[in-house]
Amino acid sequence: MDALFDEHERLSNNANLSKSVTDVQKTIDFLVKARSAISASTSKMWDTVIEAVFVTHIIYLADRSCLPDPNSASVTLAKLQNPVKQSFDIINNDLKEVYKGLGNYSKALDKKFKDKPLPTTDYDALSSHPALINRAIAMHLLREGQFSVASTFLTDATTNPPYSRLPVGSPDPYATLEHDLGIDSLRSEPLRRQFANMYHILHELKNEQNLLPAIEWARANSSALEIRGSNLEFELGRLQFVWLFTGAPRVTDNRSNSECQRQALDYARREFCHFQARYLREIQQLSGAMAFCPNLQDSPYRRMFHNNSAWEDLASSFTREFCSLLGLSADSPLYIAATAGAIALPTLLKLQTIMKEKRTEWTTQHELPVEIPLPPSYHFHSIFICPVSKEQTTDDNPPMMMPCGHVVAQESLMRLSKGSRFKCPYCPGESHPRDARKILL
């Protein structure tokens, strides 16, 4: 990557278009100046001729020396040839450097990221579930606020389902496509209104720093948020207190610091009373910070009142809670799947190369043969690796906990017990296979 970074830095420093733009602007200014000179000369000549006609028709026409030179435009154009040609040569030289830099950078990219075919396999987990793919695409469009595009996509998905050749007598997997896809739920007006409301609140929160729409929504859904254990409603109120205390309303209301602080105190007395049971410590910190109001920047509470990421963090928290109450994940499943696939692709390409060299095949359909290093935020399901067989448990081979508390896979349990009492492989405890209990992760 070092060579690629070097080429990128060289392209940014030497092969940018700033010099070319400057030279082009100089040429344009030169031509505009020449055009103005020609226009002024022509206008002056015709003004003089018209004046001559009205004053005297004979004297002015006889004395041609008082008229401007009618060949001045030709002379000006002739003088432009060499300077304009030189300007074009300079611009072409500038562009040569840009093209050279782009060429070197493209070669570095091709050298680092070689074109490789996508991994192929006879088993495609989603090939038999087109409705799931279509639903993910439609839901992604709805979540992005593209309501008209989502409606058109849903119509095309049900009107023109994927074509497949089915054996005679086999059921049509697309017969219940509209039911599986959930057309009614995705096309419902209430769902669209919910997403439209979410985008309106986010716009007010991020762009206008207006917390009132989000606070109203949190109050309307206070019971559901409390059941989830969410602290969104209090976080919105705390940021509103900080926004008032730091004097943000002064921009529009021309209020003094003391008036803003008094308004924040009134807001805290009015709104924080029903948060005392859960957030008493946080409320005490906000109240204690008022003693440091002349110098909050150097106070122990500076991080509460000077947090540059507070608005963005709260917007993410609001989006997560809003989608959770709709039964949806905070991020688009389509985005998550595409990102995880992009992360896993280099490992799968390397695996495909090794398998081709060793002439082996990928025989397991429901799990990957190698570990994919996904970030922690992409770990959604707990897994269990049997300590005996070193294999990941599945629905057909679930984890089983013995009376002693140790856990092994069901297949390992049956091999160890052989249908009778057996000793735990990790402690002296003995048990019977029927005493083991299935664990649900």
N, C-alpha and C positions, 0 to 999 in steps of 0.2 A: 504493500500500500504506500510505502514511502515514495516510490517513483511516481505513483499516481498523484499524490499530494504535491510533489514538486512540479509536475506538469500543470496542475491546477493553479498553483501559485504563480507560475511563470505566465500562464494564460491571463490571469487576473491583472498582473502587473504590466506586462509588455504588449499583450495582444487584445487590449480592450478597445472599444470604439470611441472613447472620449476624444482622442486626438483626431480621429477621422471626422467626428461631428464638429469639432472646432474648425478644421480646415474647410469643411463644407459650408459652415456658417460664414466664414470669411469670404468665400466665393460668392455666396448669395448676397452678402452686404455690398460687395464690389459691383455686382450686376445691378442691384437696386440703385446704387449711387449713379451708375451710368444711365440707367433708365430715367432717373429724375433729371439729370442734366439734359438729356435729349428732349424730354417733355417740356422743360422750362424754356429751352431754346426755340422749340417749335411754337409754343404758346406766345412767346415774345414776338416772334416773326409775324404771326397772324394778327396780333393786336396792333402792330405797327402798320401793317398793310391796311387794316380796316380804318385806322385813324387817318391814313393818307388819303383814302377814298373820300372821306367826309371833309377834310380840310382843303385839300387841293388835289385834283386828279392828275395834274401834270407835273408839278414840282417834285413831289415825292417819288413818282415813278421814274422821273428823269434822273434823280440823284439816288442811285442804287447804293451808294456808300453808307447811307443812314440805316439800311435794313440789315438785319442779322444775316449771317452767312447761311444760305439754305443747305450747304454741304456739311454743316457742323455735325449732323447726325451720322453721316457716313464716316466722318473723321473719328468720331467717338467710338463707333463700332469697330473701326479698323484698329484703334488703340487697344481694344479689348482682347484681340485674338491671342497675343502672346501671354498676357497675364492669366487669362482663363485657361489656356492650354497648360501653363505651369501649375495652376491650381489643381486641374484634373490629374496631372502626373503625381502631385503630392498626395492626393486622395487615394489614387491607385496604389501607391507605395505603402500608405497606411493600411489599406485593406489586405495587401499581400502579407503583412505581419500577422493580421488577424486570421487569415486563412491558414497560414503556416502554424500558428498556435493551435487552432482548432484541429488541424490534421494530426499534430503530435499528441494532443489530448485524446483524440479518438483512437489513435494507435495504442496509447497507454491503457485506455479502457478495454479495448479488445484483447490486449495481452493479459490484463488482470482478470477480466470476466469473460472467459471463453464460452462460446456458444455451445450449450449442451442440450441434448434432447430431454424432454420431460420424462420422469419415470413412468414406465408402462407396467400394467398388471392386468391379468385377466379378470381380477375381482375388483369391482367398483362398488363401494358400499352404498353410494347414493344413486346408482343407475336405475335401481328399481323403486326409487322414491322421488319422482320428479315433483310431486306436490309439495314435499318439504322444501325443495330448492326454490320453487316458485313462491311459496309462502315467505321464506326468508328474504327473498328479493323484494316482495311487496311490502313486507313489514319494514325493511330498511328504507324504502322510499317514503313510507308514511312517517317514520321517525325523523327523516330529514326534512319533512314539511312539503314534499313533492306530491301533493294529493292528486292532482290531475294526471300526473305520470303514473302513479300507482293505480288509479282507476283504469287507465288505458291498458296497463300491463295485466291487470286481473281479468279484464275482458278478453284480451288476446290469449291468456293462459287457459281459460275455460273454453273459448271458441275454437282454438287451434291447439289441442293438446299434442305432445310429442308423438311422432309416428313410430310404431313398432310392429313387427311381424310376430303374431302370436300363433302358437300351434292350435289346431282345431280342438275345440272343447275346453281350452284353458280360459280362466276368468280374465276379463279385461281390467288391468290395474287402474285404468283411467275412467272407469265407469262411475266411480264415486269421487272423482277429482274435485268437484265443486265442494263436496262435503268435507273431504280431507283438507282442502286448501283453506277452508274457513272463509269462504267468500262473504257470507253474511256478516261475520264479525269484522272483517277487514274493510268492508264497504259501508259499515254502519256509520251514520252521521255522528252519534255520540263519541265514537272513538276518534274521529277526525277533529271534533271540537276539543277533545282532551289534548291532542297533540298541538292544535292551534293555540290553545290556552298556555301550554307549556312553553312554546316558542315566544309568545307574547311576554310571559313572565321573565324568561331568560333574557330577552332583549332589554326589558326595563332594568333588570338587575345588572347586566354586563355593561351596556352602553350608556344608560342614563343614571346608573347608581341609585335606582329607585327600588327600595325594598318593600314598599307597601303592597303591591300585588302578590309578592311571594308570602308576605306575612298573612294576608287575608286567606290565601290558599291553605297555609299551614294551620290557621285557626279553624277553617272549615273541615279539615281532616285531622284535627288534633287527636281524636280518639284512636283512629287507625295508626297514626304515627306513634302514639304512646304504647299501643299493643306491640308494635315492632321494636320498641325500645329506642326509637330515634330521638336525637337531640336537635333536630332541624329547627323546630319552632323556637327553641331558646337561642340557638346560634343566630337566627335571623334577628331576634330581638336584641341580642348583644351587639351585633354589628350596627343595628339602627341606633343604639345608644352611643356607640363609638362615633358614628357618622354625625350625630347631633353634637356630641361633646367636643369634637375636634373643630367645630365651626364650619362644617360644610354648607349649612344653610346661608351663611353670610354671602355666598356668591350671588344669590338671587334676592335675599331679603335685606342685605346691608345691616345685619345684626352685629352687635359687639360680642366679644368673647364671653362676657358674663351672661348675656342673654342666651347664648347658645348652651352654655353650661347649665343654666337654670332650666332651659327647655329639656335637656337630657335628664336632669334630675327629676323633673315632673314626669317624664316618660318612664323612668325606672320605677317611681312610686306607683304609677298607674298600671304598668304591664308586668312587672317582675314579682308581684305578690303571689301569684299562683305557681311560680317556679321555685319558691323557697324550699320546698320539701326535697327536691332533687338537686338543685343547683345553688344551694346557700353559699358555698365557698366561692363560686364564681361571681355571685352577686356581691359578696363582701369585697372581693378584689376590685370590681368595677367601682364600688363606693369608695374604697380606700384610695383609688387612683385620683379622686377629685382633690385630695390634699396636695397632690404634686402637679396640679394644673399649670402653674407657671413654668414648669420645666419637666414636662412628661418625657422628653427625649432621653434624659439622663436618669429617669426614675426606674424602679424595679418593674414597672408596668408598661415599659415602652413597647414590648412585643405585642401587647394587646391592642395598643392604639396606633402603632406604626407597622402594620403587617401588609406588605405590598401584594401578597398572594391571597389575602382574605376574601376578596370578591370572587376570584376565580375558583378558590376552594369551595366556597359556599355555593357557587353555581353548579359545580360538579356534584356536591352533596344533594342539592335540590333535584337535579336530574335523576340521580340514583333513587331517591325516595319517591319521586313522582312516578317513575317507571315501575318501581316495586309495588306501589298500590294498584297499578294496572296489571300486575302479574307478569311484568316483563323485566328483563335484565337491564342494567344501566347502560350497557354498550350494545350496539347492534350485533346480533349473532352472526350476520353475514360478514361484518367487519372483523369480528373475532376469529371466525373460521378462516378467512382469507389471510389474516396476519399470521395465525398459527401455521398455516400451510406454507407461507413464504419463509418462516423461520425454519420449518422442518425440511424444506426442499433441498438445501445443500447436503444435509445428512442422507436423505433418500437417494440423491444422485450418486453420492459416494458409495452407498450400499449397492445400488444397481450395478456400478462398475465392478465392485468386488464379486458380486454374484455372477456376473458374466465371465469374469476371469476364472473363477473356481467352478463354473458350470453347476451352480446350485440354484434352487428355486425357493421362493417365499411361500411356505406351506401354511402358515397361520393366517387366518382371515380376520379374526376379531382383535388382534393386537399387533403392534409393530415389533419387528425383530430387534430393534435397537432403541436405546433411550434417546428421546428428543429433548434437548435442553430448553424448555419453555420457561418464560419468566414466572415468578410466583403468582402474579395476577391472573395467569391463565391456567391455574390449577383449580379446577372446579369440583373434582370428585376424588374422594379418598381411595387409595388402592392398598392392597395388602400382598406382600410377597411372602410366600411360604418359606420359613427358615429351613425346612427339610428338603423340599424339592427345588427351591430357588426359583419358583415359577409364580407368576401373578395369578391370583385367584380370579375366577369368572363366575357367572351365574350358574354354570354347570358344575363348577368346582369351587364352592364357596368356602370362606374361612370358618373353621369350627373351633370353639373354645372348650377345652377339657375342664373337669372340675378343679384342677389345680390352678387354673387361670392362664395356662399357656395356650397359644393358638397355632394351629397348623391347617393346611388345606385338607379338604375332605378326602381327596385321593390319597394323600400321605397318611391320613388317619386310618383309612381302610387297609393300606399296605402294612402299617405298623401293627394294627390289631389283629388282622386276619380273622375278624369276627369274634374274638374272645378278649378277655382282659389283657391289658398291655401296660407297660411302663412308659411314662412320659419321657421323651428324649432329652428333656432339659431339667428334670427334677426326679426325685425318687417316687413321686406319686403314681399310683396305679388307678386305672379306671376302665370302664367298658365303653365301647363306641356309642351305645345308646345314651350314655350320660353326657355326651358332648352336645353343645348347643350351637346353632348356626348364628353367626354374627352378621348384622346388616350395617354396612358402612355408608 
